[in-house]
Amino acid sequence: MPFVVVYDSCVLFPRTMRDILTRVAAAGLVRAQWTNHIHDELRARLVDKYPDMAEGEQINKLISYITGVVPDCLVEGYEDLIEAFELPDAKDRHVAAAAIKAGAQVIVSRDGRGFPDEFLSRHGIVQKDPDDFVADLIDLPRAGPVMHSIVTAMADDQDKTVEDVMNALRKNKMPLTVAKLER
């Protein structure tokens, strides 16, 4: 059984990062989880960056798509835990609550300060930057070929080259992932 991870909204926002992370889950390398609250944060970030998206159904289609690609991804029943946690940023408490409720081993987030190690270790959770997370996955037995298939599929689906996908990963600050994929 794959280990459980919670994706924070900040890693679902950049297109290429969202694409590789959802494909990792769809391939069964991890059991990815998130919440409707994380959807709301993603929606707000998309509207802020692309105001024209607020007018149409694009955001709802995107959220429906990623939820459909990763079956059983939504964590429910975590809300009662939110108020029990003291974190540097109260806005991160819902992510920690969802991770605990889901039995996650990892929170994938770019917000390293939001999840102090002493808090996470009490719950058997670690926070990983998406680059470290995906790079670590590549090292798992049998995961390397799956990761190469994922990148090839990303390129094919976007009518791009594998090098284009690698460049997009570089732009998303995922150099370790790129280096391991290039080996």
N, C-alpha and C positions, 0 to 999 in steps of 0.2 A: 504494500500500500504506500503510495507516495506521501511525503510529508506535507503538512498543511502550512500555507503561507497566506498572509493578508497583504494585499496590495493597497497602499495608500493612494489617494487621488493624484498626488504629485507625480507618480510613476505611470498613471494611466492617461495623463494629459498629452505628453509628446507622442505623436503618431507612431513613429518607429519603435519607441520603447513600449508603448501599449501593444503594438502588433507582436513584438517578440515575446513579451510576457504572457499575453493571452494564448499564443501558439504553444508556448512551453506548457501551459496548463492543459490545453486541448490535447497535446501529445501524451499527457499522463505523467510527465516528469515531476509535477507537483500538483497538489490540490489547492488551487487558488481560491481565495475567499475575499469578499468585500461586502459593503452594505449599501442600502439605499441612501444613507447619509453621505457615503463616499461618492455615489452617483451625483448627489446634489452639489457636492463640492466640485466635481468634474464639470458638471453643467455650468456652474458659475464661472469657472476658469475659462471654459470655451466661449461663453458669452462675452466675458471681459476681453478676451484676445480677438475674437471674431464676432463682433456685434451683429453682423448680418445673419449669423446662424440662429439668433434668438427668434427671428421672424418665421423661420420654417421648421420643418420636422427633422432636420439633419441631426440635431443633438439627440433627440429621442430615438432615431434610427440607429445612431452610433451606440447608445447605451443598450438598446435592445440587442444589437448585434453582438457586443462583447459579452453580454449576459447569456446570449444563446450559444456562443462559442464555448463558454466555460460552464457546463452544466452544474447545477447545485452550488453556484458561487455565492449566493446571498446568505449572509449570516443574519439571523433574526434572534430576538430575545436577549440582546446584549444591553439594551437601553438602561436597565436597572443598575448595571455595573458602572455606568459612566460617572456618576457623581461620587463614587467611592474612591476615585483615583486623584492623586495630586501629581500633576505633571507640570513642567515649565510653561507649557502653553495649553490652556484649558481646551483649545480646539482639537488637540490630539487625543483627548481622553476617549472619544468614541472609537478611534482606531485601536487603541489598547484594549478597550472593552470587547470589541469584536474579536480581536486576536485571542483573548482569554476564553471567550465563549466558544470560539471555533476550535480551541485546542491547538492553536498555531504554534509552530516552532520558530517561525520567522515573520517579521514585519518587513516588507520591502518598501523602503521610503528614502527619499533624499533628505529628510528632516532628521538628521542624527541627533540634534540637540533636544528634539521633542520627546525622545524616548530614552531616558537615562538608564544606563546599564544596571544600576542597583535595583531599579524598579523591574526591568525586564527579567533579570536573572531570578528574582523571586518567583516568577511565573514560568520559568523555563523557556523564555523567548529571547531571541536575539534580533537586533535590527540590522538590516543589510542594505547598503546602497545597491541600486539595480545592477550596476556594472559588476560589483563583487558577487552579487547573487547569481547572475547569468554565467559569469566566468567560473564560479564554483560548480555550477551545474554541468558545464562542459567536461569537467574532470570526473564526473560520476561514471561508473561502469555503464557502457552502452549508450550514454547520453551524447557523446561527441557526434556520432553519425546522425542522431536525431536532430541535434542542433544545426548541423550542416544542411539537412533536409529542410528545416524550418527557414533558414536564411534563403535557400534556393526558392522555396515556395513564396516567400515574401517578395523576392525579386520578380518571379513569374506573375504573381497576382497584381503587381504594380507596373507591369511592363517596363521593368528596369533591369539592370545588371546586378549581379551579386556585389560587384564593386560599388555600385550606387547605394546598395543597402549598407555595406560596410562604411561608406562615407557618412551616411545618415546616422549610423550608430556612433561614429566618431563625433558628429555634431551634437549628439545626445549625451556626450561625455561618458562613453562606454569603451575606453581604449583597451582595458584588460580583456573584455569580451572579443573585441576585434583581433587583438594579438593572438588569443587562443584559437579563434576560428581560422586565422590565417596559417596557423601551424599545420 
